[in-house]
Amino acid sequence: MAVEAVNNYSHNTCLIPMAKGAAVGAAIGWGLKYGYPLNEDEKTTKEYLHAQNEIKKTKESFSPWTRSYIDEIAAKEDKSLAEDTFVNTYKGLKTGQKIGKSRILKAFRSLVEKDSDSVEELKNLFYEARFQAEKIAKKATKSYNLATKHFRPTEFFVITGAVAGAAVALLHNVLKTDVRS
């Protein structure tokens, strides 16, 4: 029984596997730049906190996205009383203003006086508006997180991946033996 790796010893047998391992490792490292979640240091920078605060403000205030949702309901020709009350609740608001609980309560009170059966529909409209605002805020947060990851140093991830890939390839090549009997 002879070990084939010892019998066929050559000086350049590990260079090609190491180069392939380094290339694969570099690609994995580049992917990890975007795949690795944000750490606490990245989340506590002034810029990140400011952006998250702005996203929160946009979620809680009247915005262009809120305007498009309201306009969609207002464009209906046969609006229900609840939909009409909902649209009127937002009249006069400008971008950046909060709707306020008093406006919402006033809308519910006026609807109860007119038609108490439509209160549930109005409640659902406000919930849907809130849901849409939260959905848009989540998209904005994901986008900002991706932008934050883009600023990570690519060289660190690529070089670390290449070195790790080359090391794994070298270990694999050194430990690989073909045994003949």
DRENPA-3360 file (N, C-alpha, C; in nm, 2 decimals, always signed):
BEGIN
1 = MAVEAVNN = +0.09/-0.12/+0.00/+0.00/+0.00/+0.00/+0.09/+0.12/+0.00 ~ +0.07/+0.22/-0.09/+0.15/+0.34/-0.11/+0.06/+0.46/-0.10 ~ +0.11/+0.56/-0.04/+0.03/+0.69/-0.04/+0.07/+0.76/-0.16 ~ -0.03/+0.79/-0.25/-0.01/+0.85/-0.38/+0.05/+1.00/-0.37 ~ +0.00/+1.07/-0.26/+0.05/+1.21/-0.25/+0.20/+1.21/-0.22 ~ +0.26/+1.11/-0.16/+0.40/+1.11/-0.13/+0.48/+1.07/-0.25 ~ +0.42/+0.97/-0.33/+0.49/+0.92/-0.45/+0.49/+1.02/-0.56 ~ +0.39/+1.10/-0.57/+0.38/+1.20/-0.68/+0.40/+1.34/-0.63;
9 = YSHNTCLI = +0.50/+1.37/-0.55/+0.52/+1.50/-0.49/+0.56/+1.59/-0.60 ~ +0.50/+1.71/-0.60/+0.54/+1.81/-0.70/+0.53/+1.95/-0.63 ~ +0.62/+2.04/-0.67/+0.62/+2.17/-0.60/+0.51/+2.27/-0.63 ~ +0.44/+2.25/-0.74/+0.33/+2.34/-0.78/+0.19/+2.29/-0.77 ~ +0.17/+2.18/-0.70/+0.04/+2.12/-0.69/-0.06/+2.20/-0.61 ~ -0.01/+2.28/-0.52/-0.11/+2.35/-0.43/-0.14/+2.49/-0.48 ~ -0.07/+2.54/-0.58/-0.09/+2.68/-0.63/-0.23/+2.70/-0.69 ~ -0.26/+2.61/-0.78/-0.39/+2.62/-0.85/-0.51/+2.61/-0.76;
17 = PMAKGAAV = -0.51/+2.50/-0.67/-0.62/+2.49/-0.58/-0.63/+2.61/-0.48 ~ -0.51/+2.67/-0.44/-0.51/+2.78/-0.36/-0.57/+2.91/-0.43 ~ -0.53/+2.92/-0.56/-0.59/+3.04/-0.63/-0.74/+3.02/-0.65 ~ -0.79/+2.90/-0.68/-0.93/+2.88/-0.69/-1.00/+2.90/-0.55 ~ -0.94/+2.86/-0.45/-0.99/+2.88/-0.31/-1.00/+3.03/-0.28 ~ -0.89/+3.10/-0.32/-0.89/+3.24/-0.29/-1.00/+3.31/-0.37 ~ -1.02/+3.27/-0.49/-1.12/+3.34/-0.57/-1.26/+3.31/-0.52 ~ -1.28/+3.19/-0.48/-1.41/+3.15/-0.42/-1.43/+3.23/-0.28;
25 = GAAIGWGL = -1.33/+3.23/-0.20/-1.33/+3.30/-0.07/-1.35/+3.45/-0.09 ~ -1.29/+3.51/-0.19/-1.31/+3.65/-0.22/-1.46/+3.68/-0.26 ~ -1.52/+3.59/-0.34/-1.66/+3.61/-0.38/-1.75/+3.59/-0.26 ~ -1.72/+3.50/-0.17/-1.80/+3.48/-0.05/-1.78/+3.60/+0.04 ~ -1.66/+3.65/+0.05/-1.64/+3.77/+0.13/-1.71/+3.89/+0.08 ~ -1.72/+3.91/-0.05/-1.79/+4.02/-0.11/-1.94/+4.01/-0.08 ~ -1.99/+3.88/-0.09/-2.13/+3.86/-0.06/-2.16/+3.88/+0.09 ~ -2.07/+3.85/+0.18/-2.09/+3.87/+0.32/-2.09/+4.02/+0.36;
33 = KYGYPLNE = -2.03/+4.11/+0.27/-2.04/+4.25/+0.30/-2.18/+4.29/+0.31 ~ -2.27/+4.24/+0.22/-2.41/+4.28/+0.21/-2.50/+4.18/+0.29 ~ -2.45/+4.06/+0.31/-2.53/+3.96/+0.38/-2.52/+3.96/+0.53 ~ -2.41/+4.01/+0.58/-2.39/+4.02/+0.72/-2.47/+4.13/+0.78 ~ -2.55/+4.11/+0.89/-2.64/+4.21/+0.94/-2.56/+4.33/+1.00 ~ -2.62/+4.44/+1.01/-2.56/+4.56/+1.07/-2.52/+4.53/+1.22 ~ -2.41/+4.58/+1.26/-2.37/+4.56/+1.40/-2.41/+4.68/+1.48 ~ -2.39/+4.68/+1.61/-2.43/+4.79/+1.70/-2.35/+4.92/+1.67;
41 = DEKTTKEY = -2.23/+4.90/+1.63/-2.15/+5.02/+1.60/-2.21/+5.10/+1.48 ~ -2.25/+5.02/+1.38/-2.31/+5.08/+1.26/-2.45/+5.14/+1.29 ~ -2.52/+5.08/+1.39/-2.65/+5.13/+1.42/-2.65/+5.25/+1.52 ~ -2.54/+5.28/+1.57/-2.53/+5.39/+1.67/-2.46/+5.51/+1.62 ~ -2.43/+5.52/+1.49/-2.37/+5.64/+1.43/-2.48/+5.75/+1.42 ~ -2.43/+5.87/+1.42/-2.52/+5.99/+1.41/-2.61/+5.98/+1.29 ~ -2.55/+5.95/+1.18/-2.62/+5.94/+1.05/-2.73/+5.84/+1.05 ~ -2.70/+5.72/+1.10/-2.80/+5.61/+1.11/-2.91/+5.65/+1.20;
49 = LHAQNEIK = -2.88/+5.70/+1.32/-2.99/+5.74/+1.41/-3.08/+5.85/+1.35 ~ -3.01/+5.95/+1.28/-3.09/+6.06/+1.22/-3.18/+6.00/+1.11 ~ -3.13/+5.91/+1.03/-3.22/+5.86/+0.92/-3.33/+5.78/+0.98 ~ -3.31/+5.70/+1.09/-3.42/+5.62/+1.15/-3.52/+5.72/+1.21 ~ -3.47/+5.83/+1.27/-3.56/+5.93/+1.33/-3.65/+5.99/+1.22 ~ -3.59/+6.02/+1.10/-3.67/+6.08/+0.99/-3.77/+5.98/+0.94 ~ -3.73/+5.85/+0.93/-3.83/+5.75/+0.88/-3.94/+5.74/+0.98 ~ -3.91/+5.74/+1.11/-4.02/+5.74/+1.21/-4.11/+5.86/+1.20;
57 = KTKESFSP = -4.06/+5.98/+1.18/-4.14/+6.10/+1.16/-4.23/+6.08/+1.04 ~ -4.17/+6.03/+0.93/-4.25/+6.02/+0.81/-4.36/+5.92/+0.83 ~ -4.34/+5.81/+0.91/-4.44/+5.71/+0.93/-4.56/+5.77/+1.02 ~ -4.52/+5.86/+1.11/-4.62/+5.92/+1.20/-4.69/+6.05/+1.15 ~ -4.65/+6.10/+1.04/-4.70/+6.23/+0.99/-4.76/+6.21/+0.85 ~ -4.82/+6.32/+0.81/-4.88/+6.33/+0.67/-4.77/+6.34/+0.57 ~ -4.77/+6.25/+0.48/-4.66/+6.24/+0.38/-4.71/+6.23/+0.24 ~ -4.63/+6.23/+0.14/-4.68/+6.21/+0.00/-4.74/+6.07/-0.02;
65 = WTRSYIDE = -4.69/+5.97/+0.06/-4.75/+5.84/+0.05/-4.89/+5.84/+0.11 ~ -4.91/+5.91/+0.22/-5.04/+5.92/+0.28/-5.13/+6.00/+0.18 ~ -5.08/+6.10/+0.12/-5.16/+6.17/+0.02/-5.21/+6.08/-0.10 ~ -5.12/+6.00/-0.15/-5.16/+5.91/-0.26/-5.27/+5.81/-0.21 ~ -5.26/+5.76/-0.09/-5.36/+5.67/-0.03/-5.49/+5.74/-0.02 ~ -5.49/+5.86/+0.03/-5.61/+5.94/+0.05/-5.67/+5.97/-0.09 ~ -5.59/+6.01/-0.18/-5.64/+6.05/-0.32/-5.70/+5.93/-0.39 ~ -5.65/+5.81/-0.36/-5.70/+5.69/-0.42/-5.85/+5.66/-0.37;
73 = IAAKEDKS = -5.87/+5.69/-0.24/-6.00/+5.67/-0.18/-6.09/+5.79/-0.23 ~ -6.04/+5.91/-0.23/-6.12/+6.03/-0.28/-6.16/+6.02/-0.42 ~ -6.09/+5.94/-0.50/-6.12/+5.93/-0.64/-6.24/+5.84/-0.67 ~ -6.28/+5.76/-0.57/-6.40/+5.68/-0.59/-6.52/+5.76/-0.61 ~ -6.61/+5.72/-0.70/-6.73/+5.80/-0.73/-6.84/+5.77/-0.63 ~ -6.84/+5.64/-0.58/-6.95/+5.61/-0.49/-6.89/+5.57/-0.35 ~ -6.83/+5.68/-0.28/-6.77/+5.66/-0.15/-6.88/+5.64/-0.05 ~ -6.84/+5.56/+0.05/-6.93/+5.54/+0.16/-6.92/+5.66/+0.26;
81 = LAEDTFVN = -7.01/+5.67/+0.35/-7.00/+5.77/+0.45/-6.87/+5.77/+0.53 ~ -6.82/+5.65/+0.56/-6.70/+5.63/+0.64/-6.58/+5.67/+0.55 ~ -6.58/+5.64/+0.42/-6.47/+5.68/+0.34/-6.47/+5.83/+0.32 ~ -6.59/+5.89/+0.31/-6.59/+6.04/+0.30/-6.54/+6.11/+0.42 ~ -6.58/+6.06/+0.54/-6.53/+6.11/+0.67/-6.38/+6.09/+0.68 ~ -6.33/+5.98/+0.63/-6.19/+5.95/+0.64/-6.11/+6.05/+0.55 ~ -6.16/+6.08/+0.43/-6.09/+6.17/+0.34/-6.10/+6.31/+0.40 ~ -6.21/+6.35/+0.46/-6.23/+6.48/+0.52/-6.14/+6.50/+0.64;
89 = TYKGLKTG = -6.11/+6.40/+0.71/-6.02/+6.40/+0.83/-5.88/+6.46/+0.79 ~ -5.84/+6.42/+0.67/-5.70/+6.46/+0.63/-5.70/+6.60/+0.55 ~ -5.82/+6.65/+0.53/-5.82/+6.78/+0.45/-5.75/+6.89/+0.53 ~ -5.67/+6.97/+0.45/-5.60/+7.08/+0.51/-5.46/+7.04/+0.57 ~ -5.43/+6.92/+0.58/-5.30/+6.88/+0.64/-5.19/+6.90/+0.53 ~ -5.08/+6.94/+0.58/-4.96/+6.96/+0.49/-4.86/+6.86/+0.52 ~ -4.77/+6.83/+0.43/-4.66/+6.73/+0.45/-4.58/+6.76/+0.58 ~ -4.57/+6.66/+0.66/-4.49/+6.68/+0.78/-4.58/+6.69/+0.91;
97 = QKIGKSRI = -4.71/+6.73/+0.89/-4.80/+6.75/+1.00/-4.85/+6.62/+1.05 ~ -4.87/+6.61/+1.18/-4.93/+6.49/+1.24/-5.08/+6.51/+1.24 ~ -5.15/+6.40/+1.22/-5.30/+6.41/+1.21/-5.36/+6.44/+1.35 ~ -5.30/+6.39/+1.45/-5.35/+6.42/+1.59/-5.47/+6.33/+1.63 ~ -5.47/+6.29/+1.75/-5.58/+6.21/+1.80/-5.71/+6.29/+1.81 ~ -5.70/+6.42/+1.83/-5.83/+6.50/+1.84/-5.90/+6.50/+1.71 ~ -5.83/+6.50/+1.59/-5.89/+6.50/+1.46/-5.96/+6.36/+1.44 ~ -5.89/+6.26/+1.48/-5.95/+6.12/+1.46/-6.07/+6.10/+1.55;
105 = LKAFRSLV = -6.06/+6.15/+1.67/-6.18/+6.14/+1.76/-6.30/+6.22/+1.71 ~ -6.27/+6.34/+1.66/-6.37/+6.42/+1.60/-6.44/+6.35/+1.48 ~ -6.36/+6.28/+1.40/-6.41/+6.21/+1.28/-6.50/+6.10/+1.33 ~ -6.46/+6.02/+1.43/-6.55/+5.92/+1.49/-6.68/+5.97/+1.55 ~ -6.67/+6.08/+1.62/-6.79/+6.14/+1.68/-6.89/+6.18/+1.58 ~ -6.84/+6.25/+1.47/-6.93/+6.30/+1.37/-6.99/+6.18/+1.29 ~ -6.92/+6.07/+1.28/-6.97/+5.95/+1.21/-7.07/+5.88/+1.29 ~ -7.05/+5.88/+1.43/-7.15/+5.81/+1.52/-7.28/+5.89/+1.51;
113 = EKDSDSVE = -7.27/+6.02/+1.50/-7.39/+6.10/+1.50/-7.47/+6.08/+1.37 ~ -7.40/+6.06/+1.26/-7.46/+6.04/+1.13/-7.51/+5.89/+1.10 ~ -7.41/+5.80/+1.13/-7.44/+5.66/+1.10/-7.35/+5.57/+1.18 ~ -7.40/+5.52/+1.29/-7.31/+5.45/+1.38/-7.27/+5.31/+1.33 ~ -7.34/+5.26/+1.22/-7.30/+5.14/+1.16/-7.17/+5.15/+1.08 ~ -7.13/+5.27/+1.04/-7.01/+5.29/+0.96/-6.89/+5.31/+1.04 ~ -6.90/+5.30/+1.17/-6.78/+5.33/+1.26/-6.67/+5.22/+1.23 ~ -6.72/+5.10/+1.22/-6.62/+4.99/+1.20/-6.54/+5.00/+1.07;
121 = ELKNLFYE = -6.61/+5.05/+0.97/-6.55/+5.07/+0.84/-6.44/+5.19/+0.85 ~ -6.48/+5.29/+0.92/-6.38/+5.40/+0.94/-6.26/+5.35/+1.02 ~ -6.29/+5.27/+1.12/-6.18/+5.22/+1.20/-6.08/+5.14/+1.11 ~ -6.14/+5.06/+1.02/-6.06/+4.98/+0.93/-5.98/+5.06/+0.84 ~ -6.04/+5.17/+0.79/-5.96/+5.27/+0.70/-5.84/+5.33/+0.78 ~ -5.86/+5.36/+0.90/-5.75/+5.42/+0.98/-5.64/+5.31/+1.00 ~ -5.68/+5.19/+1.03/-5.59/+5.08/+1.05/-5.51/+5.05/+0.92 ~ -5.58/+5.05/+0.81/-5.52/+5.03/+0.68/-5.41/+5.14/+0.65;
129 = ARFQAEKI = -5.45/+5.26/+0.68/-5.36/+5.38/+0.66/-5.23/+5.36/+0.75 ~ -5.25/+5.32/+0.87/-5.14/+5.29/+0.96/-5.05/+5.17/+0.91 ~ -5.12/+5.07/+0.86/-5.05/+4.95/+0.81/-4.96/+4.99/+0.69 ~ -5.02/+5.07/+0.60/-4.95/+5.12/+0.48/-4.83/+5.20/+0.52 ~ -4.84/+5.29/+0.62/-4.73/+5.38/+0.66/-4.62/+5.29/+0.72 ~ -4.66/+5.19/+0.80/-4.56/+5.10/+0.86/-4.49/+5.02/+0.75 ~ -4.56/+4.98/+0.65/-4.50/+4.90/+0.54/-4.40/+4.99/+0.47 ~ -4.43/+5.11/+0.44/-4.34/+5.20/+0.37/-4.22/+5.23/+0.46;
137 = AKKATKSY = -4.24/+5.25/+0.59/-4.13/+5.27/+0.68/-4.03/+5.15/+0.68 ~ -4.09/+5.03/+0.68/-4.00/+4.91/+0.68/-3.92/+4.91/+0.55 ~ -3.98/+4.94/+0.44/-3.90/+4.95/+0.31/-3.79/+5.05/+0.32 ~ -3.82/+5.16/+0.37/-3.72/+5.27/+0.38/-3.61/+5.23/+0.48 ~ -3.64/+5.16/+0.58/-3.54/+5.11/+0.68/-3.45/+5.01/+0.61 ~ -3.51/+4.92/+0.53/-3.43/+4.82/+0.46/-3.34/+4.88/+0.36 ~ -3.39/+4.98/+0.29/-3.31/+5.05/+0.19/-3.19/+5.13/+0.26 ~ -3.22/+5.19/+0.37/-3.11/+5.26/+0.44/-3.01/+5.16/+0.50;
145 = NLATKHFR = -3.06/+5.05/+0.54/-2.96/+4.94/+0.59/-2.87/+4.90/+0.48 ~ -2.93/+4.88/+0.36/-2.85/+4.84/+0.24/-2.75/+4.94/+0.21 ~ -2.79/+5.07/+0.21/-2.70/+5.18/+0.19/-2.58/+5.18/+0.29 ~ -2.62/+5.16/+0.41/-2.52/+5.15/+0.52/-2.42/+5.04/+0.49 ~ -2.47/+4.93/+0.45/-2.38/+4.81/+0.42/-2.29/+4.85/+0.30 ~ -2.34/+4.93/+0.21/-2.26/+4.97/+0.09/-2.13/+5.04/+0.13 ~ -2.14/+5.12/+0.24/-2.03/+5.20/+0.29/-1.92/+5.11/+0.36 ~ -1.95/+4.99/+0.39/-1.85/+4.90/+0.45/-1.73/+4.89/+0.36;
153 = PTEFFVIT = -1.61/+4.87/+0.42/-1.49/+4.86/+0.34/-1.49/+4.72/+0.27 ~ -1.50/+4.73/+0.14/-1.51/+4.61/+0.05/-1.38/+4.53/+0.07 ~ -1.26/+4.60/+0.07/-1.13/+4.53/+0.08/-1.12/+4.44/+0.20 ~ -1.17/+4.48/+0.31/-1.17/+4.39/+0.43/-1.24/+4.26/+0.40 ~ -1.36/+4.26/+0.35/-1.44/+4.14/+0.33/-1.37/+4.05/+0.22 ~ -1.33/+4.12/+0.11/-1.27/+4.04/+0.00/-1.14/+3.98/+0.04 ~ -1.05/+4.06/+0.10/-0.92/+4.00/+0.14/-0.93/+3.89/+0.24 ~ -1.02/+3.92/+0.34/-1.04/+3.82/+0.45/-1.09/+3.69/+0.39;
161 = GAVAGAAV = -1.19/+3.70/+0.30/-1.25/+3.58/+0.23/-1.14/+3.51/+0.14 ~ -1.06/+3.59/+0.07/-0.96/+3.53/-0.01/-0.86/+3.45/+0.07 ~ -0.81/+3.51/+0.18/-0.71/+3.45/+0.26/-0.77/+3.32/+0.32 ~ -0.90/+3.33/+0.37/-0.96/+3.21/+0.43/-0.98/+3.10/+0.33 ~ -1.02/+3.14/+0.21/-1.04/+3.05/+0.10/-0.92/+2.98/+0.06 ~ -0.81/+3.05/+0.05/-0.68/+3.00/+0.01/-0.63/+2.90/+0.12 ~ -0.65/+2.94/+0.25/-0.61/+2.85/+0.36/-0.68/+2.72/+0.36 ~ -0.81/+2.73/+0.34/-0.89/+2.61/+0.33/-0.85/+2.52/+0.21;
169 = ALLHNVLK = -0.83/+2.58/+0.10/-0.78/+2.51/-0.02/-0.64/+2.44/+0.01 ~ -0.55/+2.51/+0.07/-0.42/+2.46/+0.11/-0.44/+2.34/+0.20 ~ -0.51/+2.36/+0.31/-0.54/+2.25/+0.40/-0.60/+2.13/+0.33 ~ -0.70/+2.15/+0.25/-0.76/+2.04/+0.17/-0.66/+1.97/+0.08 ~ -0.57/+2.05/+0.02/-0.47/+1.99/-0.07/-0.37/+1.91/+0.00 ~ -0.33/+1.96/+0.12/-0.23/+1.89/+0.20/-0.28/+1.77/+0.26 ~ -0.41/+1.77/+0.30/-0.46/+1.66/+0.37/-0.52/+1.55/+0.27 ~ -0.53/+1.59/+0.15/-0.59/+1.50/+0.05/-0.48/+1.39/+0.01;
177 = TDVRS = -0.52/+1.27/+0.03/-0.43/+1.16/-0.01/-0.51/+1.06/-0.09 ~ -0.44/+1.00/-0.18/-0.50/+0.89/-0.26/-0.42/+0.77/-0.22 ~ -0.50/+0.68/-0.16/-0.44/+0.56/-0.11/-0.46/+0.45/-0.21 ~ -0.35/+0.38/-0.25/-0.36/+0.26/-0.34/-0.32/+0.13/-0.27 ~ -0.39/+0.03/-0.30/-0.35/-0.09/-0.23/-0.29/-0.19/-0.33;
% end
